[in-house]
Amino acid sequence: MQAVADIIVSRHFASKGIRPALLSALAEMSSMRFLDGIGPGSGIMGIPYQTALWLNKDIGFKAYKVKAMEDLSNPFLSMYFGTAYVSWLSQYEGRERTDEFVVQAYLRGPDNVNIQETGPLWVKFQRIVPSYEDLKKMNEGNCTIL
């Protein structure tokens, strides 16, 4: 998951300041690492098909095409549209948003965010994200040849 996030961010969202660890933690919370997702969302990012279609056709995220819900089973496509949604949420209503807002909005919808109250989703996210940040630090500068 982390490798897919690293690739998608570096190729398509490098200038947006989106951390791959944030995406990996969101993926874990959204899909529990199941390629097909769980619940109403699809793929590893748990992105609803209609949201991916909207991001692609109306908002202009066109590096990947989404033609059917099954397309979101492709980890790269799911990560791309999940990252596109994070990018859109980070500037929701024309204002720069915090990670707390983005995480809650991603998981519950932007109209259901309550920043005044630290909810269980944010607490869970804060527990998960360091494991992905630590993973990145452990792998920096290491080259092992067996």
VEXDO-34160 format. One record per residue: x, y, z of N, C-alpha, C in turn; residue in three letters. Coordinates in steps of 0.02 Angstrom, whole numbers, plus 50000, padded with zeros to 5 digits. Layout:
n.east,n.north,n.up,ca.east,ca.north,ca.up,c.east,c.north,c.up,residuo
X,Y,Z,X,Y,Z,X,Y,Z,ala;
...
END
This chain:
n.east,n.north,n.up,ca.east,ca.north,ca.up,c.east,c.north,c.up,residuo
50041,49941,50000,50000,50000,50000,50043,50063,50000,met;
50094,50063,50043,50138,50121,50047,50174,50133,49981,gln;
50195,50079,49948,50230,50087,49883,50184,50117,49831,ala;
50121,50095,49830,50072,50122,49782,50062,50196,49797,val;
50054,50214,49860,50046,50285,49879,50106,50326,49858,ala;
50166,50300,49870,50227,50336,49851,50229,50350,49776,asp;
50211,50299,49736,50213,50306,49663,50161,50357,49639,ile;
50100,50351,49664,50046,50396,49642,50062,50468,49661,ile;
50086,50479,49722,50102,50548,49744,50159,50575,49702,val;
50212,50537,49693,50270,50563,49656,50254,50577,49582,ser;
50211,50537,49552,50195,50545,49481,50141,50598,49468,arg;
50093,50605,49513,50035,50646,49497,50019,50702,49547,his;
50046,50698,49607,50027,50747,49659,50087,50775,49696,phe;
50145,50775,49666,50206,50796,49700,50202,50868,49726,ala;
50168,50911,49690,50165,50982,49710,50110,50996,49760,ser;
50070,50946,49779,50013,50957,49823,50029,50950,49897,lys;
50087,50923,49914,50106,50916,49984,50068,50861,50020,gly;
50043,50812,49984,50006,50757,50014,50056,50703,50035,ile;
50052,50682,50097,50098,50632,50124,50073,50561,50108,arg;
50115,50519,50079,50095,50450,50066,50074,50413,50130,pro;
50103,50430,50187,50083,50397,50250,50010,50412,50267,ala;
49987,50473,50253,49917,50491,50264,49873,50448,50220,leu;
49892,50439,50157,49852,50399,50111,49851,50326,50132,leu;
49908,50300,50154,49911,50230,50175,49867,50218,50236,ser;
49868,50264,50283,49826,50258,50342,49752,50262,50324,ala;
49735,50308,50278,49665,50312,50255,49644,50247,50220,leu;
49690,50219,50181,49674,50156,50146,49661,50101,50197,ala;
49702,50098,50248,49693,50046,50299,49626,50055,50334,glu;
49608,50117,50349,49544,50130,50383,49485,50117,50336,met;
49492,50132,50273,49437,50127,50225,49423,50056,50202,ser;
49476,50018,50192,49468,49952,50160,49496,49895,50200,ser;
49528,49910,50256,49562,49858,50295,49610,49818,50252,met;
49638,49851,50200,49687,49823,50153,49658,49772,50104,arg;
49592,49768,50099,49561,49724,50050,49561,49759,49982,phe;
49586,49726,49930,49590,49756,49864,49523,49780,49838,leu;
49470,49743,49853,49404,49762,49829,49368,49809,49876,asp;
49399,49826,49931,49368,49871,49979,49317,49834,50023,gly;
49285,49872,50066,49232,49846,50109,49176,49897,50110,ile;
49117,49875,50123,49060,49922,50126,49045,49953,50058,gly;
49019,50014,50059,48998,50046,49996,49056,50070,49953,pro;
49115,50080,49982,49173,50103,49944,49206,50047,49906,gly;
49246,50066,49856,49279,50016,49814,49354,50024,49817,ser;
49390,49969,49810,49462,49971,49807,49496,49985,49873,gly;
49562,49988,49872,49599,49997,49934,49587,50065,49967,ile;
49564,50114,49929,49550,50179,49959,49477,50187,49978,met;
49436,50137,49965,49366,50139,49984,49328,50196,49951,gly;
49351,50216,49892,49320,50273,49858,49257,50250,49821,ile;
49201,50283,49832,49140,50265,49795,49148,50277,49720,pro;
49120,50234,49680,49124,50239,49608,49100,50308,49584,tyr;
49044,50332,49610,49017,50396,49589,49065,50454,49605,gln;
49100,50449,49660,49149,50501,49678,49208,50500,49629,thr;
49232,50440,49613,49287,50434,49564,49266,50461,49496,ala;
49205,50444,49476,49179,50468,49412,49174,50545,49412,leu;
49150,50574,49466,49144,50646,49473,49213,50680,49471,trp;
49261,50651,49507,49329,50679,49507,49359,50677,49437,leu;
49345,50623,49400,49372,50614,49333,49339,50660,49282,asn;
49274,50661,49280,49238,50697,49228,49228,50771,49244,lys;
49211,50787,49306,49193,50856,49323,49250,50897,49353,asp;
49293,50866,49392,49346,50904,49426,49411,50904,49386,ile;
49421,50854,49343,49478,50857,49298,49537,50812,49315,gly;
49527,50763,49359,49581,50716,49374,49577,50661,49321,phe;
49619,50666,49270,49613,50624,49211,49673,50579,49196,lys;
49719,50571,49243,49776,50527,49230,49754,50454,49222,ala;
49700,50436,49255,49670,50369,49248,49597,50378,49229,tyr;
49570,50330,49193,49499,50330,49176,49463,50278,49219,lys;
49403,50295,49239,49361,50248,49276,49297,50238,49235,val;
49288,50177,49212,49230,50162,49170,49178,50120,49206,lys;
49201,50081,49255,49156,50037,49293,49181,50032,49364,ala;
49136,50013,49410,49154,50008,49480,49212,49958,49489,met;
49214,49906,49448,49267,49855,49454,49336,49885,49441,glu;
49340,49939,49403,49404,49972,49390,49439,49992,49454,asp;
49400,50008,49505,49429,50031,49568,49462,49976,49608,leu;
49457,49914,49584,49495,49858,49614,49569,49862,49597,ser;
49586,49901,49545,49656,49913,49528,49685,49959,49581,asn;
49735,49936,49619,49762,49977,49674,49787,50046,49652,pro;
49817,50050,49593,49842,50115,49570,49785,50163,49553,phe;
49733,50137,49522,49676,50178,49505,49639,50201,49568,leu;
49629,50155,49615,49597,50171,49678,49637,50223,49717,ser;
49703,50213,49720,49746,50261,49756,49745,50329,49721,met;
49745,50329,49655,49744,50393,49618,49681,50433,49635,tyr;
49623,50400,49631,49561,50437,49645,49553,50453,49719,phe;
49578,50410,49762,49579,50426,49833,49622,50487,49847,gly;
49680,50490,49815,49725,50547,49823,49694,50610,49793,thr;
49661,50602,49736,49627,50659,49705,49574,50687,49753,ala;
49537,50643,49786,49486,50665,49833,49518,50699,49893,tyr;
49573,50672,49918,49610,50705,49973,49633,50775,49951,val;
49658,50780,49890,49680,50844,49863,49622,50893,49861,ser;
49565,50871,49836,49506,50914,49832,49482,50934,49902,trp;
49481,50887,49948,49459,50902,50016,49506,50950,50051,leu;
49571,50947,50035,49619,50990,50069,49609,51063,50052,ser;
49570,51077,50000,49553,51146,49981,49477,51155,49980,gln;
49442,51117,50020,49369,51118,50021,49342,51188,50034,tyr;
49294,51208,49994,49262,51274,49996,49313,51331,49992,glu;
49368,51318,49955,49417,51370,49943,49463,51387,50001,gly;
49462,51347,50053,49505,51359,50112,49552,51300,50122,arg;
49613,51315,50142,49660,51262,50158,49636,51226,50221,glu;
49633,51160,50219,49606,51121,50274,49660,51080,50309,arg;
49648,51065,50372,49694,51026,50413,49688,50952,50396,thr;
49738,50914,50416,49734,50841,50408,49673,50813,50444,asp;
49658,50841,50503,49600,50816,50541,49536,50825,50501,glu;
49527,50883,50470,49468,50894,50429,49467,50845,50370,phe;
49523,50839,50336,49527,50797,50276,49512,50724,50293,val;
49540,50699,50348,49528,50629,50367,49455,50618,50384,val;
49426,50662,50425,49356,50654,50442,49311,50661,50380,gln;
49326,50710,50337,49286,50721,50277,49292,50662,50229,ala;
49351,50633,50223,49361,50576,50179,49319,50516,50202,tyr;
49318,50505,50267,49285,50446,50294,49210,50455,50306,leu;
49188,50518,50318,49118,50530,50336,49082,50577,50289,arg;
49119,50611,50245,49089,50662,50202,49102,50731,50230,gly;
49116,50780,50187,49136,50847,50211,49081,50883,50251,pro;
49019,50866,50240,48965,50898,50278,48955,50868,50347,asp;
48991,50814,50362,48983,50780,50427,49043,50788,50472,asn;
49084,50838,50459,49145,50849,50498,49130,50895,50557,val;
49156,50875,50616,49151,50917,50675,49221,50923,50705,asn;
49255,50977,50688,49324,50988,50711,49326,51004,50785,ile;
49273,51032,50812,49272,51049,50884,49275,50987,50927,gln;
49256,50931,50900,49254,50869,50938,49302,50819,50906,glu;
49351,50796,50944,49397,50746,50918,49360,50679,50919,thr;
49345,50655,50860,49307,50593,50855,49350,50532,50853,gly;
49318,50474,50856,49355,50410,50856,49393,50397,50791,pro;
49368,50424,50735,49404,50414,50672,49472,50449,50673,leu;
49474,50510,50700,49537,50547,50704,49585,50513,50751,trp;
49560,50489,50808,49602,50454,50857,49631,50391,50825,val;
49590,50353,50790,49614,50292,50756,49666,50309,50704,lys;
49654,50361,50665,49702,50383,50614,49769,50400,50647,phe;
49767,50437,50702,49829,50456,50736,49867,50396,50762,gln;
49833,50342,50778,49867,50280,50799,49898,50244,50740,arg;
49867,50248,50681,49890,50210,50623,49946,50245,50585,ile;
49940,50310,50573,49986,50345,50528,50059,50340,50549,val;
50077,50340,50613,50149,50335,50629,50181,50271,50604,pro;
50144,50217,50600,50174,50155,50576,50196,50161,50503,ser;
50160,50201,50464,50179,50212,50395,50236,50262,50389,tyr;
50237,50311,50433,50292,50360,50433,50356,50326,50456,glu;
50351,50282,50506,50410,50246,50530,50436,50198,50477,asp;
50391,50167,50440,50411,50121,50386,50452,50158,50334,leu;
50431,50218,50317,50468,50259,50268,50538,50276,50295,lys;
50542,50296,50358,50607,50313,50388,50653,50253,50390,lys;
50626,50195,50405,50667,50134,50409,50698,50118,50342,met;
50663,50132,50287,50686,50113,50221,50729,50166,50188,asn;
50733,50226,50215,50773,50279,50184,50847,50264,50190,glu;
50881,50268,50135,50953,50261,50134,50978,50190,50140,gly;
50934,50141,50144,50956,50072,50150,50953,50037,50083,asn;
51005,50002,50068,51006,49961,50008,51035,49894,50028,cys;
50995,49843,50022,51016,49776,50042,51018,49732,49980,thr;
51075,49702,49968,51082,49655,49913,51097,49587,49942,ile;
51055,49541,49926,51064,49473,49954,51096,49428,49904,leu;
END
